[in-house]
């Protein structure tokens, strides 16, 4: 039978060393260590978590998203605001509808893209990107993004404003965008770094619920838009991270949507 001291030592090892290591890893992109992994609203409320990253210069990102079939979002103006309301109310397409601004490192997104999922702007895939490192581990710029799926329009639980409600499974949206870029042959290498901690019942800045395994999918883009002729290289995560991801998936499957 284990002594009380041994049990306490095992607890300390698990709680303060092994388990934190299971979701904290930046070995492929050390410049991201110690960075916040959640965006904020204009009111300073924690917003959508960061869940995807791209490696490449500005033109590489534009070319890759275009090749994947995504559209750049229009800026927010009186005209585009009227157009998006008309799109929702009159059920007409608006494939470049603006997205509300989120902030990271005190500035709004550098780029935003979307992919319509219906006949109007009510439902859409969309992502915002911020350039966070000018020259990362690959010697190229590093962009962090927040990819989510707008499933409906409603009233914010926090601000009372009209806003989109996102689908809770933000990992599915991360993987959707990743697969779109891979299908377009725009990806050289894939790996993961740690984002927010695994979360079952988070809330973004508009009150929408989300869940995530806490990982950021990093995609090294092809240079100059030249399509890759072979599947992208996939770099392994540490064994503890892979075990955590497997445990997370089991928990997620057990509790359901």
N, C-alpha and C positions, 0 to 999 in steps of 0.2 A: 504494500500500500504506500502510495506516495505521501511524503511528509507535507505539512502545510507550507514549509519553506520552498520545497520543490515545486509545488503547485503555483505558488506566487511567482517564482522565477520563470516558469513556463508562461504564465499570464503576461509578465513584463516583456518577454521575448516576442510573444505573438502580438500584443497590443501596441508595442512601441517600436518594434523593429521589422518583423516579418510582414504583418498586415499592411502597414504604411508602404512598404516596398512593393507590395502587390499592386498598388495603383499609382506609384510615383516613379516614373522612369523617363529620362530624356537622353538616353545614351546615343540616339541617332541625331538629336538636335539639342545639344546642351544649352544653347542660347535661350531656350524657352523655359528653362528652370526658373522657378520663383516668380513667374509672371502670373497675373490674375487670369483666370480662365472663364470669366463670366462678363458679358456686356452690361451696360447700364442704360436706362432710359434718360431722357432729358431731365427728369425729376430726380435722378440719382438712384432710382430703384433698380436692384439687380434684374437684368433682363435675360435674354436667351444665353445658354451656355455656348461656348465655342466647342465645335465638334468636328471640324474639318480644316485641313491646312493644305496650301499649295506652295510648291517651290518653283520659282521661275520669275522672270521679269514681267513688267506690266503687259507687254505685248504678248508674252507667252500665255498669260492668264486669259486675256481677251480672245486670242485665237482658240485656246482649248475650250472655253465655254461656248464660243460660237460653233465650233465643230461638234460639240455635244448637243447642239440644238437649243441652248438657253438664250434668252434675250436680255439685254441690259435694261435695267429699270429706269424709267424717266425720272427726272428730278421732281421734287414736290413744288408745284406752283399752283396758283388759283385755277389755271386751266386744267392741269392734270388731276387736281383734286375733284373738280366737277366731272371730269371724264370717268374717273374710277367710280364715283357715286352712280353716274349714269350706267356704267357697265353692270354694276350689281343690281340696280333697280329695274333696268330695262332688259337685262339678260343679253348683253351684247359683248363681243370679244374686246379685250384690251390687253394684248399680250405683253406690252411694255409698261404696265401700270406701275406707279411709284410705290415704294415701300417706305414705311415709317422709319425714321432715323433711330439708330441705336448708337451707343458710344463706347469706345474702348480707348484706354490711355487718354481720355479727355477729348477725343475727336470722333466725329461721326464716320460711318463706313466710307472707305475709299472707293469701293466698287459694289454693285448690287446686281444680281441677275435673277431671272425667274423663268419658269416653264409652266404655261397654263395647263390646268387639269380639267377644264370644263368650258362652258360657253361664255363665261364671264370672269371677272376678277375676284369672285368670292372664293374660289378654290384654286390654289396654285402651289407649286414648289418654288421656294425662293431661298437665296443665300446672300449674305452680306460678307464682305471681306475687308480686312485691315492689313496693310503692310506693317509688320512688326519688327523685322530685322532686314537691314539692307544687304547683308552678306552672311548667310547661314553656313551650316556645316558643308554644304555642297558648293559654296562660293557664289550662291545666287540668292535673290531676295526670298524672304519667308512671309507668307500671308496666312493669317488665321481667319477662319470664317465660322459663321453660325448658319447652318442649313436647317430649315424647318418647313413644314407643310401647313399652309393655311387651309383649314377645312370648313370654316364658316365665318360669318361676320356677326359680331355681338357687341356688348357693352363691357368695357374693362371693369374688373372687380375693384381695381385700385384707384383709377382716375375718373371713372364714369364716362370716358370718351368712347366713341364708336371705333372699334378696332377688329382685327382678325383674331380668331381663336385658332391656335395651332394644335395639330395632332400630337398626343403625348409622346409617342415613340420617336424621339429625335434621332436615335441611332439608325432607325430605318431610313430616315431622310438623308443622313450622312452616307449610308451605304448606297442609296439610290443615286446620289450625285456622283459618288466614287465610281459606281458601275457605268454611269453614262459617259464619264470621261475615259474609262478604260475601253468601252465599246467604240468610242471615237478614236481610239489608238493614240491618245494624248498623254499617256502616263508611262514613265520609265521605271519608277520604283515606288513601292508602297511600304509604309511602316506606321507604327503607332507611337504616340507620346501621351503622357498623362494630361487629362484636362481636369474637370471637376471630379470630385469623388463620386463613386457609384451612388445613384439617386433614384429612389422609387417614387417619390411624390413631391417633386420640386414644383415651384411656381415661378413663372417669368414675370416681367414687369407689367404685364397686362392681366395677370391672374390666371393665365392658362397653365394647366398642369403639364409636367413633363417627367419622363424617366429616361435614364441613360446609364450605360456601363462606365461612364466617366472617361472614355478614351477619345482621343482626337486622331482621326485618320489622316495621315500625311501623304500627299501625292507629289512626287517629283515629276514635273511636266516635261514633255519633249521640248527641245529648243527650236525656235523659229517655226513652230507649227508643223514640223515634219513628222508625219505619222510613224509610230513604232511598228515594226514588222513582226515582232515577237511579243508574247505576253510580258507584262511588267514583272520585274523582279520583286519578290515579297520578302522583306526582312523580318526575321522572327522577333517577337517580344520576349522579354525574360520569362523563364518558366513560371515564376510566381504570378506574373501578369496573365499568362495564358490560363493558369489554374483559376485565377480570380474571374476571368471572362467566362470560363466554363461554368463556374458556380453561379455567376450572375445570370447566365442564360437559363440555367435550371430553375433558379428562383423566379425569373420572369415568366417562364413557361408554366410554373406551378400556380402563380397568382393570377395569370391571365391578363387581358387588357384593362 
